[in-house]
Amino acid sequence: MITPDQVSAMIKSGLPDADVQVQDLTGGGDHYQVVVVSSQFAGRSLVQQHQLVYGAVREAMSSEAIHALALKTYTPEDWAAQSA
């Protein structure tokens, strides 16, 4: 079982400027939804943005410590527009 804080730390290790919100969808510690806001997403496609996040949690995904990860990724500008 991985905690939401551990998921956040893994993502921040790969994307140091990221603002990360983690939600445990089932309470079992292996199905998460995350919202990641990072300037590193600028100019990248949605697939490339998700690949950056998956790269940060690759080990936990490959060991099945994280079984499912739903992603929402935004640049800071897109997040500000989304939140307005």
N, C-alpha and C positions, 0 to 999 in steps of 0.2 A: 504494500500500500504506500502510495506517495501522497504527501499532503499538498494542499493548494500552495502553501508557501514554498515547498520544494519545486513545484512546477514553475512558479513565478521566478524562483532563483535560477532554474535551468535556462529559462527564456532570457532572463537578464544577462546571463553569462555569455550568451550568443549575440544579444542585442543590448549592449550596456545602457543605451539611452532610452530603452523602452519603458513605457508605462504599461503595466500588465494587470489585468483583472482576471481572476480565476474563479470559476464556479464549478463545484463538484456536482455533477448532474444526478448522481444516484446515491450519494453518501457512502459509496463503497471505495472511494479513493482510486478509481481506475477509469472513470468516464468524466472527462472535463470539457468545459467550454471556456475558451479564453478570448479576451479582447486585448489586442496588442496595438499600441500606438508607438510608432517609431519613425524618426526622420530617415532611417535607412530604407524605408519603403518607397521613398520618393523616386519617381521615374521607373519603377519596377511594376511588372504586371502582377495581377492578383496571385497567379500561380507562383511567381518568383517570391512574392512576399510570404506566401505560405511555406515555400521551400526553406526560407530562412528560419522560420519558427520551427518547422519540423527538424531542421538540422540541429537546432539547439536542444531538442528533446529526443534525438535519434536513439540514444542508448536506452532510455526508459521505454520508448515505443518498441524497439526491437526485442527487449526482454519481456515485453507485455506487462510491465509494471503499469504503464498507461495503455489501456485497451482501446480507448476512443478519445479523440481530441477534435472538438469542433472549433474552428477558428474564425475570428473576425479581425481583420487587420486594417489599419488606417495610418495614413500620414498624420502628423499633428494638424495640418490644415484641413484634411478631410474629417478628422475627428471633431474639430471645432465647428465645422459646417454641420456635421451630423448631430451634434449636441445642441445647436442653436434652436 
